[in-house]
Amino acid sequence: MKSIPDYELTDLKRIYRTLHSQLQQDFELMDSGFLQDLQDYLQSRASGDGVDISVHAQWAAWLNDGKPVSCG
């Protein structure tokens, strides 16, 4: 079985964006250990790339590979 770092970063970002977009419809996802582990891993990678993850715009841009982020 693979661990999170073994997967392609682009796939992990896509999975995270998809899960995160469903939080309003499925509140139980917020308590998911997998989602938390995935977020922690991605935030670590983003920080390593020089992203200030406390700045939502920087974090969102990194998750979207620099593509514009829709806010609605």
N, C-alpha and C positions, 0 to 999 in steps of 0.2 A: 504494500500500500504506500502511496506517495504521501508526503507531507506538503503543507502549503508552499514552502519555498521551491518545491520540485516542479511546480506548474508554471506555465508561461505568465509573465507579468500582465500582459494584455488581457489574457483570459481571466485572471484574478480581478483585475479592475472592472471588467465587464460584469462578472458575477456579483461583485460588490455593488456596483451601480444598480444592477437589477434588483438585488435583495433590498437595498436601501430605499429604492423607489416604492417598494411594497409595504413599508412600515406603517403607513396610514391605514392600509387595508388589513394588515395582520400584525397587531401589536405584539404578539408573542415572539416575533422575530427579534425584537429588541433584547430579549433575554437569551437569545441563541448563543451558545458558547462558540459555535462555528463562526457566526457573524462577528463576534467580538475578537476572536483569534485572527480572522481575516483582516479586520480593520486595524488591529495592532500591527500586524505584519506590513500592511500597506503603508501605514503611517510611518513605520520605521524606515521603509524603503524611500518614501517621499522625503523624510528628514535627511536621509543619506544623500539625496539628490539636491539638498539645499532648500527644500520647501519648508516654509513656516506653516506647519499644519494648524496652528491656532488662527491663521488668517483663512477664512472659509474660501475666498476667491482663489487663493493659491492652491489649497488642497483640492478644490473642485477642478481647477484647470489641470492639475497633475493627474487626477483620476481620469480626465477626459483627454489626455495626451495633448493638451494645449488647445483643444477645440472649444469654441464658445459653449458656455453652459447656460441652459435654459433655466430661468428662475420661476417657472410657473407651469 
